[in-house]
Amino acid sequence: MMSDPRNLSATNKALLVRSLNAHSINTLPELRRIERIFAALNAPDTKQPMKAAWVYYVNYHNLLNELRGMTRQYPFSSECLDDAKRRVAGGTTQGNLCWQVLMKVKEANLIPHYARLLAAKPAMWGGRAPSSTEIEKLAAACTTEWTRALGTLLRHWDANGQ
């Protein structure tokens, strides 16, 4: 990355915008890198493509895939993420959609709830009904792994979503 993003040429800025519009940049670290560059530029023509890239990242499984890539033992719950997206969509959505969704998972304490729901499914136990001890043990393991992944992604922002 360049030392001063304000020195970004118009051609390179256009290439970044084109990459965002084509959805060829699809990891959280890369999106955050570009978001920081565009923030330093403070160019109005970069705001809509950046917002659209975040919406695409969140709504078309890239966020879920990234979370699941970090939770291979107990894949992150799509239901948990969908719940957070619904809750964010029902409120005010200013700023970065990804950060808002991740913060909703954290602040609404959704992970333990969905970990327990997953752990109680007979499909997780070969079709048999699990005991309460088994449910609690699996829910705790899912909660630990999912919380770690959530924290890893949230570290890309400060406490205010910047």
Disulfide bonds with the S-S distance in Angstrom:
none
